[in-house]
Amino acid sequence: MPSSETLQELLNETHVEPAVFELRPDYRALLIAVDGLVPGPSDEAGNALLEQAETRARAALTEQKVEHLPHVAAWREAYQAFGAKPNRTRNSLEALIRRADAGLPRVNRLTDLYNAVSVLHQIPLGGEDLARYSGAPRLIRATGREPFDTVASGEPIIEYPEVGEVVWCDEDGVTCRRWNWRQGRRTQLRDDTTSAVFILDALEPMTSEALRAAGEDLTARLLLLGPEVVTAQHLVESDGQRQEL
């Protein structure tokens, strides 16, 4: 089983292209790698956490529409900046909050956990199976030639992102399109996932303190998913942001 040092070495190689920071200088990504997870189906603890997230989301939506929630609005602006239509391709946070009234999905205890944390902290949060990942995570503006392994009409297909689209990728192709819109099939979390990498995406007005709090909450809950769980984390931000600290 990899050690926390091995996980840290991988995360330290994470790269965000300067072109992404040119698009949004306020962007920050907190990556959390974890190994030693014990897989399991949805359980009572996960259900309780999802119910808490659903209640929190419903309360927020009594005060304003989902598209006006501050962090959702910031991501809608970011999508428009690289040519995506936010009403057609909603960021993962907005998509989850819109489902909260009818009930968030119950998938397995790992997916349930990170979906709940995403809604509770109002932050886009994606998870990838680290065993199926190739190399370190990279966030780039696509050339349009990067393969994306997905499903259409129930059949597996390879798609390609639009030129200039912001995508997460590894050495084998795109792992998540449109920053945090749709994850690929190749690295998706499965019922037997024991190691994973999670990406928490933040824009202003979310503060770095709020981003770290979301990461701490996720990490604390991941550590409960097995007796030998190890974690590591890495924050990526622009040079300008580091100079301000």
SVG drawing of the C-alpha trace seen along z (x, -y; Angstrom):
<svg xmlns="http://www.w3.org/2000/svg" viewBox="-38 -41 46 45">
<polyline fill="none" stroke="black" stroke-width="0.4" points="0.0,0.0 1.4,-3.4 2.5,-5.6 1.4,-9.2 4.9,-10.2 4.3,-8.5 0.9,-10.2 2.5,-13.5 5.1,-13.1 2.4,-12.5 0.3,-15.5 3.4,-17.7 3.7,-17.1 0.2,-18.6 0.3,-21.3 -2.1,-24.0 -1.3,-25.7 -0.6,-29.5 -3.4,-29.9 -5.9,-28.7 -4.7,-31.3 -4.9,-34.0 -8.5,-33.1 -9.2,-33.1 -6.3,-34.5 -8.4,-33.8 -8.5,-30.0 -7.3,-27.6 -7.3,-23.8 -6.9,-21.7 -6.0,-18.1 -6.4,-15.3 -5.0,-11.8 -6.1,-8.8 -5.2,-5.1 -6.3,-2.2 -10.1,-2.8 -12.4,0.1 -15.1,0.1 -18.7,0.4 -22.2,-0.3 -24.2,-3.3 -24.7,-3.2 -26.6,-4.9 -23.7,-7.3 -23.6,-8.4 -27.3,-8.7 -27.4,-10.9 -24.7,-13.2 -26.6,-13.4 -29.8,-14.3 -27.9,-17.1 -26.6,-18.4 -30.1,-18.3 -31.5,-20.3 -28.7,-22.8 -29.3,-23.2 -33.0,-23.6 -32.4,-26.3 -30.0,-28.2 -32.5,-28.1 -35.3,-29.7 -33.2,-32.9 -32.1,-33.0 -32.0,-31.0 -29.3,-28.4 -27.6,-30.4 -27.3,-33.4 -25.5,-31.5 -22.1,-33.3 -19.8,-30.3 -22.2,-28.9 -22.4,-32.4 -18.6,-32.6 -18.4,-29.2 -21.1,-30.2 -18.9,-33.2 -15.8,-31.0 -17.7,-28.7 -18.8,-31.6 -15.2,-32.8 -14.0,-29.7 -17.1,-29.4 -19.3,-27.0 -23.0,-27.7 -23.7,-27.3 -27.4,-26.7 -26.5,-23.6 -23.4,-22.4 -23.7,-23.1 -20.7,-22.8 -20.9,-19.9 -21.8,-22.0 -24.8,-23.6 -25.9,-20.2 -25.9,-18.7 -27.7,-21.5 -30.5,-21.4 -31.0,-17.8 -31.1,-18.3 -34.9,-19.1 -35.8,-15.7 -32.9,-14.0 -29.2,-13.6 -28.1,-10.3 -27.1,-7.4 -24.2,-5.6 -21.7,-4.1 -20.3,-5.3 -17.3,-7.0 -19.3,-8.9 -22.0,-9.7 -19.4,-11.2 -17.8,-13.5 -21.1,-14.6 -22.4,-15.6 -19.2,-17.5 -19.5,-19.3 -23.0,-20.5 -22.3,-21.3 -19.4,-23.5 -20.8,-24.7 -17.7,-23.8 -17.2,-21.7 -15.6,-18.5 -14.6,-15.6 -13.1,-12.2 -11.0,-9.9 -9.8,-6.3 -6.1,-6.7 -5.3,-3.1 -6.6,-3.9 -4.9,-7.3 -1.8,-7.7 0.8,-10.2 0.0,-13.5 -3.1,-15.6 -2.9,-18.5 -5.4,-21.3 -5.0,-22.7 -6.8,-24.5 -7.5,-21.8 -6.0,-21.6 -9.1,-19.5 -7.0,-16.3 -7.1,-14.9 -9.3,-11.8 -12.2,-11.6 -13.6,-8.2 -17.3,-8.5 -20.7,-7.0 -23.4,-8.1 -26.8,-6.4 -25.5,-3.6 -22.5,-2.9 -18.8,-3.7 -17.3,-6.3 -14.3,-8.5 -15.0,-12.3 -12.7,-15.2 -13.0,-18.6 -13.4,-21.9 -10.3,-23.9 -9.7,-26.2 -11.9,-24.2 -10.6,-23.9 -10.0,-20.2 -8.4,-18.0 -6.3,-15.3 -3.5,-12.7 -1.0,-11.2 -3.7,-9.1 -6.3,-11.7 -9.0,-13.9 -10.4,-12.9 -12.9,-15.7 -14.3,-18.0 -15.2,-21.7 -13.2,-22.1 -15.7,-20.3 -18.6,-19.3 -18.4,-15.7 -15.9,-13.0 -14.6,-10.3 -15.4,-6.6 -11.8,-5.4 -11.0,-6.9 -14.4,-7.1 -14.8,-5.9 -16.2,-2.4 -17.6,-0.1 -14.2,1.5 -12.1,-1.7 -9.5,-1.7 -7.4,-4.7 -8.6,-8.0 -7.7,-11.6 -10.2,-14.4 -10.1,-17.9 -11.7,-20.8 -12.1,-23.8 -12.4,-27.3 -13.0,-30.8 -13.6,-34.1 -15.7,-34.8 -14.7,-31.5 -11.8,-32.2 -8.8,-30.1 -9.8,-29.5 -13.2,-28.1 -11.4,-26.0 -9.1,-24.5 -12.1,-23.9 -13.8,-21.9 -10.6,-19.9 -10.2,-19.2 -13.9,-18.0 -13.4,-15.7 -10.1,-14.3 -11.5,-13.7 -14.4,-11.7 -12.1,-9.7 -10.0,-8.6 -13.1,-6.9 -13.4,-4.6 -10.8,-2.1 -8.3,-1.3 -5.2,-1.9 -6.3,-5.0 -3.5,-7.4 -3.9,-10.8 -1.9,-13.7 -2.9,-17.0 -1.6,-19.8 -2.8,-23.3 -2.3,-24.9 -2.7,-28.6 -1.3,-31.3 2.1,-33.0 0.2,-36.3 -1.8,-34.6 1.3,-33.2 2.9,-36.6 0.0,-38.1 0.2,-35.6"/>
</svg>
